[in-house]
Amino acid sequence: MDDARVSLPPAAARPHDSWRPDVEGLRGVAAILVVLYHSRIGVFHGGFTGVDIFFVVSGFVITRQIVLAFDRGHFSLEWFLLRRVRRLLPAAIAMVAVTLFIGNLVLLPTDLVNLAESSIAVLAWVGNSYFWRQHSYFADSGPELPLLHMWSLGVEAQFYLLFPFLLLAVRRWSPRHAVSLVGAVAAISLALSIWGTHQHPGASFYLLPTRLWEFLVGALIVLRSQDAAVSSRVRTGLAFLGAAAMLVGAICLSPQTPYPGIAAVLPVLATALVVSFAPGTPVGRLLSLPKIVAIGAASYSLYLWHWPVLVFMRYRLGPDPGPVLVAFALFAVALLTYLSWRLIETPYRDSAPLGRSYRMSDVLLVAAACTLLSVLLIGLDGRPGRIPPAALVLDAQRTLHGSGDDRCHAGPPQVVSIGELCRSDSAGAVHGRVLVWGDSHAYAIVPVLSAMAAEHGKELWQATYSSCPPLLGVDVARMTGSHHCREFNDMVVRAVRQFDIRSVVLTSYWSAYLWDPALNPVDRWLDPYSTRDALGGGHAAANRRNFETALARTVAALQAAGAEVLVLREVPTQQEFVPVALARAVIDGQDVSRVATTLAKHMARSGPADSIVSRAVTPGQLMDPAAVLCSEGRCPASLDGQSLYIDAHHLSAAGAGMLRAGLEPAFK
């Protein structure tokens, strides 16, 4: 078996044996897309597809290296893994070390502990598994994580550990069927990705099994036979098609697109077309321009450093620091990228063997120091002694824990039965039942409702389910297959009838379930999981009709069951993560009252949904939280030293308490 070879086309038909400037330039394009997306610049709402471009290019480059080593008879796992370690480890560890140092200066204790935990996972190259368990890539409910971007490096490192064994197995047992075997593995991975994106979106986004096919598409470009009959005109057309599709994905996809799944096929196949057919075409010449190639050469360092810089900027200066500060941040990114590439990445990568000045033992020593520091920071609870006590109090209000019973709040993949609905304990005789029904916004006001129920001798029932509006007969777009919202709502109405509940409070993050104007036809076409009549999907006019019809249906069903209905309009959404913004104001010696949104912004955001809600009931059945949370055109995020929110749009116990007078009709 020593002379077995992976089946390859003749060298003359294989233009992959030398360094390709267009592929290096493609790396540069991928990095630029990611940076623009993370900088929130321009129209590149799908710039995260730059990571998919990286994956395909990595699969192509790594497969070419391994196959050429096979052909020349000098492949070894030690050789391959040492190349990867030299390529990835030194710059990554330097970035982690600097990020820990800066985080220790600027982050609040909770966020510093999160950074320390993620640092340990990143240094072990399992950051993708950590973030899968802890954080959604597209989440906007909390502070951004400085090392979140390292999830992709975890996936890539795991691919490097797995893929050589796959090729070695093919080489040993079936070298002539390399394309079909690798293609079969890619097809299985893609099928798993399509299924998993709907059923388990977090795992599908972060983990290697559902991302492997993207690398293998790049590998198949190397392994397949090159079609020498393709004319120059056809090659040019296919290269332009790939470049155009890449641009369409970067512009038309969005964080709302179920991803990766079907949608990832667009950037992956686009990249495959460019890699396969760009040489000798205008697309290839464009990608080979020296400045684009230079960006590609430094793309790894650019990817490493851009995200922590942007995160720390927004953490200290707010989510919208303005174009001037963003420009300064990008200048800092460019400087750090150059220094990292010139002083760390290039010397370690090119040293063979490594010289005395660039020993891997030094890198491992820094990694060990980072790990030890992370463990200490976790053990010290993020060093709270460096933060003013008033700021710590405000920051501690970022969680619902302590303001409600988490066991009573449901969410995917739970299927809740009537017997599992929570109800308050009553010390004396019960004089009626009150039900609060809705999503996590309803859960946020449970504390004040529970206190009021006790005062009025009522029994409070809680029916709350994450991302599930209290609307009968509809589904919610872009939710997982385990999001049992429709079934939950049907069950709640049965409970109202069965237990003779006479008062129901409906509240929700209503605007989240209306059609998103940022969506476009491509975004909707690449979402095979949501029906056109699901809330938040389809077209704007149809979506509003479905919303209004469902709310009218729900109110009618409750009234038919003999229940009085009180509907809350939407709570004003703040512009930033409130506990951190308030704590930051205290640390900086600023007036916390500056942390606020305007009534005009609130009305612009929630107006369409609130108008539908207002038409569904009489004025006596309607309560507007903005009437008590806002005054003189402003909606402050705090009152008397207490945060009114736990994030940007969920009320804290103090914030919910301000709604007490408006909730009284539910207890008559």
KAJOQUI-V434425 format. One line per field, one symbol per residue. ss: DSSP state (H for helix, E for strand, - for the rest). phi: phi as a letter, one per 20 degrees, with the letter a starting at -180 (. if undefined). burial: + if it has 24 or more other ideal C-beta (glycine too) atoms within 12 Angstrom, else -. A space follows every 10 residues. Layout:
ss->???
phi->???
burial->???
//
This chain:
ss->---------- HHH------- HHHHHHHHHH HHHHHHHHH- ------HHHH HHHHHHHHHH HHHHHHHHHH HH----HHHH HHHHHHHHHH HHHHHHHHHH HHHHHH--HH HHHHHHHHHH HHH---HHHH HHHH------ -------HHH HHHHHHHHHH HHHHHHHHHH HHH-HHHHHH HHHHHHHHHH HHHHHHHHH- HHHHHH-HHH -HHHHHHHHH HHH------- -HHHHHHHHH HHHHHHHHHH HH-------- ---HHHHHHH HHHHHHH--- -HHHHHH--H HHHHHHH-HH HHHHHHHHHH HHHHHHH--- --HHHHHHHH HHHHHHHHHH HHHHHHHHHH -----HHH-H HHHHHHHHHH HHHHHHHHH- ---HHH--HH HHHHHHHH-- E--E-HHHEE -------HHH -EE------- --EEEEEE-H HHHH-HHHHH HHHHHH--EE EEEEE----- -----E---- ----HHHHHH HHHHHHHH-- --EEEEE--H HHH------- HHHHH----- ----E----H HHHHHHHHHH HHHHHHHHHH ---EEEEE-- -------HHH HHHHHHH--- -HHH-EEEHH HHHHHHHHHH HHHHHH--HH HEE--HHHH- E--EEE-EE- -EE-E----- E-HHHHH--H HHHHHHH-
phi->.fefcffcfg gfecedecfd fffffffffg ffffffffem dmdefdfffg fffgffffff fffffffffg gemcfbffff fffffffdfg ffffffffff ffgfedefgg ffffffffff fffemcgfff fgfdbegefc ebgfefdgff gfffffffff fefgffffff fedbffdgff ffffffffff fffffffeec fffffeefge dgffffffff fffffeefef fgffgfffff fffffffgff eefbgefgbf lfffffffff ffffffcfgn dgfffffegg fffffffdff ffffeffgff fffffednfc foffffffff ffffffffff ffecffgffe fbfffffcef ffffffffff fffffffffe lmlffedggf ffffffeecf gndaegfedd agefdeegfe febffcfcfe doccddcref ffgfeggfff fffffemdde ddccbglcff cemcddfldf feeefgffff ffffffffdl fdbcddbaeg ffdegefffc gfgffedfed ffeffncmdg ffffffffff ffffffffff eneedcdeff fgeeebffgf fffffffemd ffffeaddff fffffeggff ffffffcfgf dccdgffdec blmccfebbl mdfecebebe feffffffeg ffeggfdf
burial->----+++++- ---+++---+ ++++++++++ ++++++++++ ---+++++++ ++++++++++ ++++++++++ +---+----+ +-++++++++ ++++++++++ ++++-+++++ ++++++++++ ++++++++++ ++-+++++-- ++++++++++ ++++++++++ -+++-+++-+ +---+--++- ++--++--++ -+++++++-+ ++++++++++ ++++++++++ ++++-+---- ----++-+++ +++-++++++ ++++++++++ ++++++++++ +++++++++- +-++-+++-- -+++++++++ ++++++++++ +++++++++- +----+--++ --++-++-++ +--++-+++- ---------+ --+--++--+ +-++--++-- -++---+--- ++++++++-+ --++---+++ ++---+-+-- ++++------ -+++++++++ ++++++++++ -++--+-+++ ++++++++++ ++++++++++ ++++++++++ +++-++--+- ++++++++++ ++++++--++ -+++-++-++ --++++++-- --++-+++-+ ++-++-+++- +-++++++++ ++++++++++ +++++++--- -+--+++-+- -++-++-+++ -+++-++--- ++++++-+++ ----+++++- -+++++++++ ++++++++++ -++-+++-
//
